[in-house]
Amino acid sequence: MTEASARFHRSVAEALADPHLRQALDRTTGRLAGGLAKAFATIPDAGALRDTARRIRAHTIAHLDQHLDQFERAATARGCHVHWAPTAADATRLVVDIARARGVSLAVKSKSMVTEEIELNAALGAAGVRVVESDLGEFVVQLADDRPSHIIAPIVHMSRDDVARLFEDKLGARPDEVADIPAITAFARRTLRQEFLQAGMGISGVNLAVADTGSLCLVTNEGNGRLTTTLPRVHVAVMGLERIVPTAADLGVVLQLLARSATGQALSVYTNIITGPRRPATSDGPGEPDGPDELHIVVVDNGRSRLLGGELAEILYCVRCGACLNICPVYHHIGGHAYGGVYPGPVGSVVSPGLMGLDEWSELPHASSLCGACRDVCPVRIDLPRLLLNLRAQTVAARMGPAWLRIAMPLYAAIATRPVLYRWLGSLAARLSRMMGHDGWLDRLPGPLSAWTTERDFPVPAPRSFVQEHHAHAPRAGGCE
């Protein structure tokens, strides 16, 4: 077992042994998943809308070079500076250079997964720029020296009491200032207000960019996003190169699905569309009083272009709503940290190995029951089970799987293709299982199979196989061997 595999299994074991985590996950993901179902019920033909959104994403990714070129031209014409970053190191260097050239010592940042991916905060900190996360969940994560465990809800693994204790320990909050959620939110707001006023740079992600107008769309449920992108004199937006739609009409389609899938809302509280920096006063008009003097857009590749045209290209359709996490039985049990990367859950099990290779992430495609629930709730109908199977096949071809599995699968294939041997061994295994079981269940399986019974019981096989039952009840229908 590689060190990466061992680390993954240790993380999973720790998560499974944490009842506090399980309670927190059940509470939040259950609420989010329930909200999704209710929100989609308000759309007359949600299926058709999802089909349209899928077509938009498929078309965009298939013609990504054209749409990115159009976006750069449109954004530049509106006063933006567009930068291209082939790697994470290129992206962080660009942002650091912008901060240094403008003498920035403090940056406020709104929630962004791609900046987590490229480790932007660490790079800016090493350059002497203090970065303050302004999203409440991200602010808590930063304060705790932790990392997000969910795409939409960064502190899904924490309780209100956890946050209250953290604010008391780190910020000196009094008990009455963190007595309940409104008090905690008010305290964080007071703490962050001065940071917004003093910051020389605001950093944001980009939910979607519109190719034909050069606009950026940011979707949030907190006002920090607008403060981050308007108060500092410099706004830097960091976006993955796939985060684009061709037109504003296409944006409207995706937005109808994004908030419903993420939080169960028809529309997020703040849906911001930014087209260029603040317009200065001219002879034609007074200009705009609010907004940044400069808007820089850093378009990040970091492995995305390698997926184009390949068997994993469909993962680039993802709109990062987090619905697949909320419905996934594996995520429900182990949470986000066990996945080891920025992107947890079913989407992370494809994105992490897809962008960064299988060497460090070969276990993630196996962290799925392949039940298909993630595909069913995905607003753009990404076939995540198919992508996970593709990655599993790659691990087998590269001989990355555990030794016992590499031996067991060919052995199973040899037995399964010999009906007489298969029936005899199946019957023997069923009899032995019934002898070892209790009340129809096995609480301990041998060898590697014990990974199943560590956390749950295994049902004892039925006394008769399906084929035997079929012959008994429909003898004239012929065999089905």
Stockholm file with secondary structure:
# STOCKHOLM 1.0

chainA/1-481         MTEASARFHRSVAEALADPHLRQALDRTTGRLAGGLAKAFATIPDAGALRDTARRIRAHTIAHLDQHLDQFERAATARGCHVHWAPTAADATRLVVDIARARGVSLAVKSKSMVTEEIELNAALGAAGVRVVESDLGEFVVQLADDRPSHIIAPIVHMSRDDVARLFEDKLGARPDEVADIPAITAFARRTLRQEFLQAGMGISGVNLAVADTGSLCLVTNEGNGRLTTTLPRVHVAVMGLERIVPTAADLGVVLQLLARSATGQALSVYTNIITGPRRPATSDGPGEPDGPDELHIVVVDNGRSRLLGGELAEILYCVRCGACLNICPVYHHIGGHAYGGVYPGPVGSVVSPGLMGLDEWSELPHASSLCGACRDVCPVRIDLPRLLLNLRAQTVAARMGPAWLRIAMPLYAAIATRPVLYRWLGSLAARLSRMMGHDGWLDRLPGPLSAWTTERDFPVPAPRSFVQEHHAHAPRAGGCE
#=GR chainA/1-481 SS CCHHHHHHHHHHHHHHTCHHHHHHHHHHHHHHHHHHHHHHTTSTTHHHHHHHHHHHHHHHHHTHHHHHHHHHHHHHHTTCEEEEESSHHHHHHHHHHHHHHTTCCEEEECCCHHHHHTTHHHHHHHTTCEEEECSHHHHHHHHTTCCCSSSSCTTTTCCHHHHHHHHHHHHCCCGGGGSSHHHHHHHHHHHHHHHHHHCSEEEECCSEEETTTTEEEEEESSTHHHHHHHSSSEEEEEEETTCEESSHHHHHHHHHHHHHHHHSCSSCSEEEEECSSCCCCBTTBCCCSSSCSEEEEEEECTTHHHHTTSTTGGGGGCCCCCHHHHHCHHHHHHTTGGGCSSSCHHHHHHHHHHHHCSTTTTTGGGSCCCCSHHHHHCTTCCCHHHHHHHHHHHHHHTTCSCHHHHHHHHHHHHHHTCHHHHHHHHHHHHHHHHHHCBTTEESCCCGGGHHHHTTSCEECCCSSCHHHHHHHHCGGGCCCC
#=GC SS_cons         CCHHHHHHHHHHHHHHTCHHHHHHHHHHHHHHHHHHHHHHTTSTTHHHHHHHHHHHHHHHHHTHHHHHHHHHHHHHHTTCEEEEESSHHHHHHHHHHHHHHTTCCEEEECCCHHHHHTTHHHHHHHTTCEEEECSHHHHHHHHTTCCCSSSSCTTTTCCHHHHHHHHHHHHCCCGGGGSSHHHHHHHHHHHHHHHHHHCSEEEECCSEEETTTTEEEEEESSTHHHHHHHSSSEEEEEEETTCEESSHHHHHHHHHHHHHHHHSCSSCSEEEEECSSCCCCBTTBCCCSSSCSEEEEEEECTTHHHHTTSTTGGGGGCCCCCHHHHHCHHHHHHTTGGGCSSSCHHHHHHHHHHHHCSTTTTTGGGSCCCCSHHHHHCTTCCCHHHHHHHHHHHHHHTTCSCHHHHHHHHHHHHHHTCHHHHHHHHHHHHHHHHHHCBTTEESCCCGGGHHHHTTSCEECCCSSCHHHHHHHHCGGGCCCC
//
